[in-house]
Amino acid sequence: MQILAVDDDEVNREVISECFQDRGFKVITATDGEEALKILESSADSFSAFIIDRLMPNLDGMSLLRRIKEMEANRDVPVIMQTALGTMQEMKEGFDAGAYHYITKPYTKELLETMVVSAVENFLKFKELKQELRNGKDALRFLGKAEFQLKTIREANELAPLLANACPNPDRALIGIIELLNNAIEHGNLEISYDQKSKLHHYDSLMSEIERRLNEPMYKDRKVTIHFEKLNDKVLLRIEDEGKGFDWEKYFSLHAMSKNAFKSHGRGIFMANKLSFDVVRYLGAGNIVEMEILRNR
């Protein structure tokens, strides 16, 4: 796997290279946005992540981010933006332009590594799901109304592309559907808290903990129920888990997102609301979420 690191500071480039070469990544570096664009235009290899400094001479990080998102080959590749400042307005500009994460300088190697590895894992998973989306393009094309039940992450990954294909914009819907299905399993049925997930990410043991809990008597019979309905003007989705619920408002707004922007997770609800659905609303204690996608968008 290959990472492109763009920073006008030589020390920062060396830190990034050292950090990820030890994890088996090939790291390509550039000193500014213009050099990065030349690399992208001339390279036949694909990248799994971009780490970009926001403030650089010639072509700055925001301009480079926008150019990357215009490239079909790199549109979905996660961009981790480095910044010396992290104001709400700067974050909004970055997220609106397509940034995946923010990290403030100075930062620890551990934080950078956790954040980027998590982003790459999500990117590779989404890449596989998009292929499933293509393979099952017509599977639920004529679906009008249905109910599904699932228990595991594997089952969620199998169902999400099928549901997305029944929506007006499958690529757009897929991101939000898989994020909210995973939330329903991990945080809902299995009751893995935000702080617990942070620690599990750090020790690369999230999936093993999910499997352990799926076999525990307390959790093993819990299901996630998905209701799908296609109306004349919109598609309705409803996801309900059997957990205790959670304080969903903590993860719903840009202000809430700003608290998690420098962490490896905690962004799924915000991104689903921003990118995938026209309406997202939580009901009850937070273990029921309803989404709407307008059919004329």
N, C-alpha and C positions, 0 to 999 in steps of 0.2 A: 504493500500500500504506500501511497505517496502523498506528502503534504507540501504545500507551498507556503512558505513563511515570508511575509513582506514587511520589512522594518528598516528604517534608515539608521538605526543604532546597531553597530556591529556586535556589541556585547549581547543585546537581546537576540540577535540572529544566532549567535553561538549557543546561548542558553537553550533556545528552542531546538536547534539541531542536536545538541547533546542529549536533551531530554527524550526525544522521539526516536533517534537512532538506536538508543538502548532498548526501545520497545519494538524494534524491527521495522520501523518506518523508514522509507527513503525521504529525506528532507531536501527540497530545493529552496534556495533563498533568493530574494530580490531586495534591492535597496530602496525602491520606490514603486509607485503604481505603474509607471511607464515601462520599467524593466519587467514587472510582473506580467503585463499585457503581452509583451514580446515573447515571454516564455510560454504563455498560454496559447498564443497564436502559432508558435512553432513546434510545440510539444505534441507528439502523437499519443503520449501516455495520459491516463486519466488520473485525477486527484481525488482523494477521499476527504480532504479538509483544506481550508485556507485560514491562515492566521495572519491578520492584517492590522497594522498600526493605523490608527485613525489620522494622526497628524504626520504628514510626510511632505517633502518638497515635490515639485513637478506635478504629480498626480496623487492627490491625497486618498486616504482610505475610503471615504464615503464615495468618491467618484469611481474608485476601483470597484467597490462593492456593486454599484449600479451597473457598471460595464460587465461584470461577471454574471449578474442576473439576466443580462440580455443575451448571454451565450447559451444556446440550447444544451450543449454538452456539459456545462457547469452550473446550470440553473438550480439544481437540487443539492449541490455540494454545500455542506455547512460552512458558513463564514463566522469565525470567532474574531470579534473586533477587540483589539487592545486599545485602551484609552487611559490617559492620565486623569481625565475627568469623567464623572458618571452622572451628569444631571438628568433629570426626567426628560427634558427636551431633546438632549442628545440621544438618549435611549430610544425615544419615540422615532426620531429621524432614522436611527439605525434599523430598528425593527420594521419600520415602514419600507425601507429600502431592501430588506431581506436578510438582515443579520440574524444569526442563529443564537449567539451568545455574546456576552461582554465579559472582559476581564480587565481589572484595573492594575496599573503599574504603581509600585512594584508588587510582584506576585511571587508565590512560591512555586517551585517546580511541581510539587504534588498537586496543587490546585490546577495548574495548567494541564498537567497530564490527565487528571481525572475528567476535566471539562472536555478536552479534545477527544479522548478515547470514547467517552460517552456519546459525543456528537457523531463520531465515525461509526460507532455501533448502530446508532439510530439511522444514519444515512444508509448503511449497508442493508439494514432490515427493510427500510422503506424502498430501496432499490429492488429487492426481491419481491416485495409486495406489489410494486408497480408492474413487474413482469407478470405476476399472477393476475393483475388487473387486465393486462393485454390478453393473456391466455383465456380468461373467462369473460371476455367482452360481452357476449350475448347470453350469458348464463341466466341472468335474472332480468333480461331486457323487458319482459312483459309482466313483471311482478307488480301486483297492485296493492296487496295487503298480506302481511305474514308475521309470524312470531317465531323467534329462534331462542334457544337456550344453549349456554356453553359454560365451561368451568375453567379452562386452561388458556395460557398465552398462545399455545399452538393453535387451539381452536379459534381464538380471536384473530390470529393471523390468517387463518383460512377463510373466515367469514368476512372480514373487513373488505377485501377486494370485490367480493360478490355483491355486498351491500353498496359499495361505492359505484359499481357498474350500473346499478339501478337508479343512481342519482343523476341530475342534469350535468354536472361537471365532475366526472369520476376522480380525476387527479386532485382536484380541490377537496372533495369530500373525504378521500382516503386518509389524509393526514389526521383530520379531526376524529374520524371514526375509530382508527386504531388507537389514538391517544386516549379517548374516553373509554374504550373497551378495556384497555390495559389498566386505567385508573380504577374501573369497577372491579377488576380482579385483584389487583395488588393492594390498593388502599381500601377498597370496599370489602369484598368477601374475605380476603386474607388479613386485613387489618394491619398492613405494614405502614407504619407512620412515616411522615416526611423525614424526620431525623433518622429513623431506622434505615430508610432507603439510602440516605446520604452515606451512612457508615457501610452499608452493603455494597454500594457503588465503589467506595474507597478501597475495600478489600476484594473487589471483583467477585462477590459471592451472592449477588441478587438472585440469579436464576436458581442456585442451589437452595436458597431459603424459600423461594416460591414453591419449588418442588417438595420441600420438607413440609411446608404448611398445607399443601394440597393433600397430603396423606395423613394429616392430623385429624382425629375425630371431630374436633371443634369446627373445622373448615371444610372437610372433604365433600360434604353433601350440598354445599352452597352453590347456587347457580346465578349466572347473570342472564337476565331475560331482555331480549331486544324486540321491540315492536316496530314494524315498518309499514308505512302507508303512503301511497302516491295519490295525491289529489290533483285537481285540474291546474292549480296555480302553485303548488309547492309539494315538497316531499317532507314527511314527518318521521322522525326517529325518536324512540324513547328507550333509554337504557336504565335498567333497574337492578341493583345488586342487593344482597341480603346482609350487608354490613350495618354498622351502627350510624353511618353517615359521617360528615365532617364539616368543618367551617369553610365552605366552598368560596366565600367572598374573599378569603385571604389570597386566592390565586386567580381572581377573575379580572381585575382591572390592571391598567398600566402601572398604577402606583404599587399594587401588590406585586406585579411582575418585576418591578425595579428592585424589590427585596431579594428576589431569586435570580436576577439576571447574571449574577456572578457565581452561581452554583451550577452543579452538573445536571440538575433536574428541577421539577417544580414549575415547568413552563407549559405543560400540556394543555391545561384548561384555557389559559390565556391565548395560546396559539390556535386552538380549535375555534374559539370564539372569534378570533381576529381573521383567520385564513379560510376556514372551512364552511362555516354556517352563517346564515343571515340572522338567526335567533338562537340563543342558547339560554335555557333557564333551568335552575335547580329547584326541586320540590322537596317538601318534607324536611328531613334532617340532612339532606344532601345525598341520599343514596338513590335518588331518581333524577335523571337529567333528560330534558327534552330538547330536540334540535329541529330547526326548520331550514330548508333550502328552497329558495324561490326558483321556480322552473323557467322564468324568463330572464335569468341572469346569464 
